[in-house]
């Protein structure tokens, strides 16, 4: 759909109005998207949902920030966390790192992850427990904004 000037109040967004998960601000005025009312570039009426994605465990763990903003991984050995791909400045992502039934697994973080005092945390070593980490991307680094360690998950 394309509009010249002001869009009609009953305009409906289509997939062509969305590129890489982003709705053009010119398409936002007075449109509804699946029951979500958008007025003055503010989304209201519904909550935004981020579905948890399970990352594939392996010697190096890959993380696509565009498709796995909220994710988890269960470690079956000592691992390296790769730099997230497809990052967007200002984006927040989170990961739940779970120890397998053996526990004692470690993770080495790519240099793109920035932790307090430049020191990556020591993971909880207890079998089947988990640690949550939240990061914000500044265009160059994933800055840790929070963590919650030693979580009982069941």
Helices and strands as residue ranges (DSSP letters): G 15-17, E 18-19, E 22-23, G 25-27, E 31-33, E 36-39, E 42-44, E 53-54, E 60-61, E 70-75, E 79-81, E 92-99, E 107-109, E 113-114, G 116-118, E 129-137, E 142-152
